Each structure stands twice: as structure tokens, then as C-alpha cells.
Amino acid sequence: MVDLRRNRERMVRTQIAARGIRNTAVLNAMLKIKRHLFVDEALQAQAYQDHPVPIGYKQTLSQPYTVALMTDLLDVRPGMRVLEIGTGSGYQAAVLAELGAEVYTVERIPELHEIARRRLQDMGYARIHLKLDDGTLGWPERAPFDRIIVTAGGPEIPAPLLAQLGDPGVLLIPVGGAKRTQELIMVQRQNGTLSEENYGNVAFVDLVGSHGW
């Protein structure tokens, strides 16, 4: 039988810590969470490998390092309100919840929304709240948010998400003029002023919606 705990330890050590992620809370969360439970049983052997894993409906569970990097950049602390756009299988939401965040996550695909809802409920994540909707519109009735993370790439930074970002606040999103080719952009709001920082090239599935593709 495959030692899945050992696979998680190897993933954290060789794919995440070895690439410069030093945030102990992020490393511990990704060591604790059973990533293989967030993909179909037939693909569980791939869950801890250094690449994305398909979850159906042309969506993927992001590469472990990508999840760790984006989580690290968000600098989430206990008690923060975090909006996630693109629930997918629910893995990123679980990582955020393990950091002590109150997570609000929006998914546009009904089947993925229902799978993630049941999975996260069964795992006991009471502080993750799910919504089926156009993620580019955010979740205005629950705004403002301390942190916003978008796990799909779009042509622009959706204006509704900027409007729902708190002050201070951080928004992280892949943005690019061509599908599947983006740059990871961090937007920070501090004392009413917005600033942007570019963290380099990434490739995410398409952000579909009123303010996406």
C-alpha cells in the first residue's frame, strides 16, 4: 500500500520548501491535508506529483507549488475573511481554512460546486462557505474581504472584486491577454491607494464570467 503520508512529506520537502516557501503555517497545512481526497479515485496516485491534476469539466487541481506560492503571497492570518474565486475541488479553500481564515468560495460549475460542498462538509470545514455563481462578480453581500484569491486566469482584474477588497487588503489573480497564459498579479489596497506587483508568468484555466472570458 502506498504511504500517502510519506508522499505528502516528500511533496512539501521537495516541491515546496526546496523552492523557497518558508511559511511554516502553509507548509503544515499542506502536510496535514490529504490532497489525494480532492481528486477522483482513479487519479489519486497523481495527487502529490509536481503538476496539476484534472478534476473534470476542463478544470484542474493546481500544482502543489502553485497552491503554496499563492497562499504564501496572500499572507493569511487567523480570523481573516478570504474570498476565493474558483472553488474547484475545494483543496485551496481547505488550505486557507487550515490557516484560520473564514473562507467564502464561489464556483460557477454546478457539479464541481456540489462535489466540493459535500467533500468539505464531510471533512468538517465549518468555516468554509460555498456559493454557486459567476465568480467574477464576487460575493458582495459578504464583503469586504481581507484577502481575495482568484484561481483562474482572466483578461482583466474584475472591477467587482476590487470593489469588495478591504483596506488594507490583498487581491491575487492571474491576468493575461491570451487564454492559458497569464502573469500573477498582486493588488494591495492601503489607506485608499491601490498598488500592483507582478510575480511572473503562470498558466491557469480560464476565468469565465461577466468580467472574464
Secondary structure, DSSP 8 states (H G I E B T S, - for coil): ---HHHHHHHIIIIIIGGGT---HHHHHHHHHS-GGGGS-GGGGGGTTSSS-EEEETTEEE--HHHHHHHHHHHT--TT-EEEEE--TTSHHHHHHHHTT-EEEEEES-HHHHHHHHHHHHHTT-TTEEEEES-GGG--GGG--EEEEEE-SBBSS--HHHHHTEEEEEEEEEEEEEETTEEEEEEEEEETTEEEEEEEEEE---B--STT--
